[in-house]
Amino acid sequence: MSVEIELFGGPAHGSRVVIEGDPMNPPNIYEVLQAPTWRELEGVDPNAPTEPRRLTYRREVNTFDEGPAWVYRYEEQP
Protein backbone atom coordinates (compact mmCIF):
# COMPACT_ATOMS: atom_id res chain seq x y z
CA MET A 1 0.00 0.00 0.00
CA SER A 2 1.09 3.58 -0.51
CA VAL A 3 0.04 7.06 0.54
CA GLU A 4 0.67 10.57 -0.80
CA ILE A 5 2.28 13.04 1.62
CA GLU A 6 3.35 16.69 1.39
CA LEU A 7 6.56 18.11 2.88
CA PHE A 8 6.50 21.43 4.76
CA GLY A 9 9.52 23.57 5.56
CA GLY A 10 13.17 23.03 4.80
CA PRO A 11 14.69 22.61 1.36
CA ALA A 12 12.02 20.16 0.14
CA HIS A 13 9.08 22.44 1.07
CA GLY A 14 5.99 21.89 -1.07
CA SER A 15 7.11 18.55 -2.48
CA ARG A 16 4.50 15.83 -2.72
CA VAL A 17 5.70 12.25 -2.71
CA VAL A 18 4.12 8.82 -2.59
CA ILE A 19 5.59 6.58 0.09
CA GLU A 20 5.04 2.97 1.07
CA GLY A 21 2.86 2.54 4.13
CA ASP A 22 -0.62 2.20 5.52
CA PRO A 23 -2.74 5.17 4.32
CA MET A 24 -4.33 5.43 7.77
CA ASN A 25 -1.02 5.17 9.66
CA PRO A 26 2.04 6.08 7.53
CA PRO A 27 5.55 6.14 9.04
CA ASN A 28 6.18 8.83 11.69
CA ILE A 29 9.42 10.02 10.10
CA TYR A 30 10.32 10.52 6.44
CA GLU A 31 13.93 11.22 5.47
CA VAL A 32 15.14 12.93 2.31
CA LEU A 33 18.72 12.86 1.04
CA GLN A 34 19.96 16.18 -0.34
CA ALA A 35 23.17 16.59 -2.33
CA PRO A 36 25.59 19.31 -1.17
CA THR A 37 25.21 22.68 -2.89
CA TRP A 38 27.98 24.22 -4.99
CA ARG A 39 28.63 26.70 -2.16
CA GLU A 40 29.27 23.84 0.26
CA LEU A 41 31.61 22.21 -2.24
CA GLU A 42 33.55 25.40 -2.98
CA GLY A 43 37.17 24.92 -1.95
CA VAL A 44 36.72 21.18 -1.37
CA ASP A 45 39.02 18.69 -3.08
CA PRO A 46 37.13 17.57 -6.23
CA ASN A 47 38.32 13.99 -5.65
CA ALA A 48 37.05 13.86 -2.06
CA PRO A 49 33.84 11.90 -1.51
CA THR A 50 30.86 14.01 -0.49
CA GLU A 51 28.07 12.78 1.71
CA PRO A 52 24.46 13.77 1.08
CA ARG A 53 22.69 15.62 3.87
CA ARG A 54 19.84 13.76 5.57
CA LEU A 55 16.73 15.94 6.01
CA THR A 56 14.22 14.68 8.57
CA TYR A 57 10.48 15.33 8.34
CA ARG A 58 8.00 14.36 11.10
CA ARG A 59 4.38 13.32 10.42
CA GLU A 60 1.40 15.57 11.25
CA VAL A 61 -2.26 15.44 10.32
CA ASN A 62 -3.14 17.92 7.55
CA THR A 63 -5.38 20.58 9.11
CA PHE A 64 -5.94 22.41 5.82
CA ASP A 65 -8.96 21.93 3.54
CA GLU A 66 -6.93 20.66 0.60
CA GLY A 67 -3.97 18.45 -0.15
CA PRO A 68 -3.00 15.02 1.17
CA ALA A 69 -4.31 13.77 4.53
CA TRP A 70 -0.78 13.67 5.95
CA VAL A 71 1.89 16.36 5.97
CA TYR A 72 5.45 16.05 7.19
CA ARG A 73 7.07 19.08 8.86
CA TYR A 74 10.81 19.74 8.55
CA GLU A 75 12.75 19.04 11.73
CA GLU A 76 15.77 21.34 12.19
CA GLN A 77 19.05 19.53 12.73
CA PRO A 78 21.31 20.77 15.57
Phi, psi and omega in degrees: 000156179218164183214143177272136178231163175235140181262134180241134177081168178067186184295336182262018184306133177087352180287139173247132180225156175254125181240158176285137177154168179291124181301335180269346181208070180289170181305149180288329183234139175235129181247140180240136174264132180237131178290151177298149178278167180296330178294322179289333181270350181298127179082003179266144178304123183297341180268353181284139178291144178243137180264138174290152177275140179261117179261129184253132177237135181252139185292140172218156175284138179287118180263003179272167182280346183225166180096181181297160180293332183242137172238154179238122183265137181298135179249114182301140177265138181292000000 
